[in-house]
Amino acid sequence: MDQLFKRNVAWAAERTRDDPDYFRRLSELQAPEYLWIGCSDSRVPANVITGLQPGEVFVHRNVANLVNPGDLNCLAVLQFAVDVLRVKHVIVCGHYGCGGVRAALDGERHGLIDYWLHPIRDLADAHEPALAAIADHAARHDRLCELNVAAQVRQVADTPIVRDAWLRGQPLSIHGWVYSLHDGLLRDMHCTRKD
């Protein structure tokens, strides 16, 4: 743990050396245009893979980037982002090789996380014929990651938070992306929803 504090001191010193006003500007205003709802996977840091700076993206992460109507934490983040920060874009971003999606399908018991991942199992069941037609296991898994992103975009768009924003005429788009760990690139799933 001491190493993390040392790295923090070095990082803060580097930021200040490169830009003496960096922390003053960062502390005075948070006005991101984007809310990122992504997976908790440590290899998928929102601001790093999008090239954004701290303060430019508001972030919510959970296992398998799910938007569950009963998840008050996710809904609170969404409401704060939409109603207070007035973000213009909500990005639901999954990633290929997602361990949460894999765990939902492997048929093993994992404990509490099995309840959390239940919507992915339901999604796999709903798309079973199309998924079964994909011979390659990794490609089938990747397709389910994509289907999950599109389903979560619909979940976000169907929340009263987003519907109320659209009724007010607030400019807000919900996007679905998937990130590849193999090449570092984002892919648009072309499932954008806007009023």
N, C-alpha and C positions, 0 to 999 in steps of 0.2 A: 504493500500500500504506500509505503514511503516513496517508492519510485514514481507512482502516479502524481504525488504532490510535487516532486522534483520536475517531472515533465511539465506540469502545469505552470510552474514558475518560469521555466525556460520558454514555454509557449507564450506566456503573457509578456515576457521581456522581448521576445522576437516581434510580437505584434506592435508593441510600443516603439521599438527601434525602427520598424518599417513605416509606422504611421502613428506619430505621437498623439493624435486625436481619436484613435480607433475606439478605445473603451468609452470615452466621453460620448461620441456619436452613438455607439451601440446602446449605452445606458439611457439615452434621452428619448429614444423613439423605437417602437416596434410597429412597423406598418407593412407586414408582408402581403403580397398579392396572392400567395399560394398557401393552401392547407394540404399537407401530404399525409395521407393515411397509408401506411406501409407496414411491412412485416418487421418484426423485432430482430430479424437476422442481423447480426453485427456486421455483415459484409455489404449491407445495403443502406449506407448513411445518406439520407435525402440531400442535404446541402452539398455533400462532396460529389455525388454522381451527377448532380445537375449543374455544378459549377457555381452555386449560389453561396453567398456569404451568410454568416450568422445574422439573424434578424430579417432575412429575406424569405424564409419559409417557416411556417408554423407546422409542427409535426406531432402526429399521433401514430404510435406503433404498437402492434400486438401480434401474436402468433398467427401467421397466415393472412394478415391484413383483412380481418373480418370486420364487418359493420353489423353488429348484432343489435336489434331494436331494444334489447334489454341491457345493453352495456352503457351504463350511465356515464362512465368515464369517456368513452368515445363520443357519445352524444353531447356531453358538456364541452369537449374540445371543439366539436363541430359548431355548436351554438356560439361559443365564444369567437371562433374564427369568422363565422358568417355575420353575427349580430353586432359584435364589438369591433373586431379588426376589419370587417367588411372585405374579406378576401374576395377576389374575383374568380379564382379557380380552386377547385378541390380536385386533387389528384389521388386516385386510388392506385397504388403501385404494388404489384406482386413481383415475384421473381422466379425464374426457372430454377428447378432443384430445391424448391421450398420444402424444408423438413416437416412443417406442419401439414402440408398437403400430402406428403409421403406417409406421415403417421396416420392420417385419416383413412388411408387406403390399405395399410399393410396388414390389417386383420389382427394385430396384436393389441393387447390392453396396455394403456399408458397412464391410467389414473385419471385425475381431474381433467386433464387436457382433452380426453375423449369427449367430454361434454361440450367443450369449446369448439371442437372440430366437427361436431355433428352436422352443421350446415354443409360442409364440404362433402361428407358422405352422402347426404341427400342430393347434392348437386351431381355427384358421380352417378348415383342411381338414376337420376332424371336423364342423364346423357349416356347411359350405359351402352346402347347400341353403337353410337358414334365413337365412343371411346374404345369399345371392344374391337372396332374395325381398324384401329391403329395398332399394327403389329409390334412396333418397337416400344418397349416398356418406358424408356425415357421420354420418347415423343408423346406417348399417352399421358404421362405425368405432366409434361409441359403444357399439353392442351388443357388439362384440368386446371392448371395454374391460370391460364388465360380465361377459361370459363368462370373461374372464381372471381377474377378481377371484374369481368362484365357484370356478374351477379351483385358484387358489392357496389358498383356504380349505381345499379338500380336501387339498391338498399338506401344509399345516400340520397338519391333523387326523390325517393318516396318518403323521406322524413318530413314531419311538419316544419322543421327548421328550414329546410330548403324550399319546400312548397310555399311557406310564408314569405320567404325572401323574394321568390319569383312573383308572388302576388303584389308585393310592394314595388315591383319593377326593378329590384336590385340586380345588377348584372352579375351573373354567377353561372359558371359552367362546371360540370362534373366530368372528369376525364378518367379513362382507364389505361394504364400502362403496365408493361412487364419489363423487368430488368434482367439482362443476361449476365450471369457471373462469368461466363466464358469469354465474352468480348467487351464487357463494360458498357454496352449500349442499351438504351431504352427503346422499347417498341410500343407504338400507339396501337391499341386494340380497336380503335375506330368505333367506340361505343359512347362517345361524348353525349351528355344530356344537358340541355339548357332550355330555358323557357322561350 
